[in-house]
Amino acid sequence: MGEVKHHLSPSRSREGPGEGPFSSGEASSGRKPTSPPPAPPAGGRGEFWERPLESLSRAEWESLCDGCGQCCLHKVEDEDTGDIYPTNVACKLLDLTTGRCSDYKHRRAYVPDCLRLTPKLAGKLDWLPETCAYRRRADGLPLPDWHYLISGDREAVHRAGASVVGKAVSETIAGPLENHIVWPDGDGDDR
């Protein structure tokens, strides 16, 4: 790997600012508040999470987040190739015991470049994990069985190993991000 060109915060994307139905005012970053809103009733239109993302209300959109915290991990970009690599370093606002933002409502005051994840961006951000409800629905895939909207259990994401709980370190103590790159399987032995 070449030198690290710059790091991508958990919020920055090459796609620019958020777009779509939630772009005005405070928009979603995919992070959940400590006390997430309850899932709205389907209202006779089928389960809301099965509908196209663009048709969801703000409350329905927010309810899609499974609380894994993976979107809140910093990424680094290889200056030679432009490749993006994940790290195990979390945003300073991520509660490492719950996988949720510790100050979701005011997060942009502390992390100004916090991404406004929108239906339009959800399908464009390759760094979103394959388990992410936003990415899965943007790709036309169902939610995983452990997702709380399916299982009724908000802790299932952690038991399934899909969250950062127990796997991440805060940016406040991590040191250089390049020392925390999470290499793909079998791709870090000589680094």
Secondary structure, 3 states (H helix, E strand, C coil): CCCEEEEECCCCCCCCCCCCCCCCCCCCCCCCCCCCCCCCCCCCCCCHHHCCHHHCCHHHHHHCCCCCCHHHEEEEEECCCCCEEEEEEECCCEECCCCEECCHHHHHHHCCCCCCCCHHHHCCCCCCCCCCHHHHHHCCCCCCCCCHHHHCCCCHHHHCCCCCCCCCEEHHHHCCHHHHECCCCCCCCCC
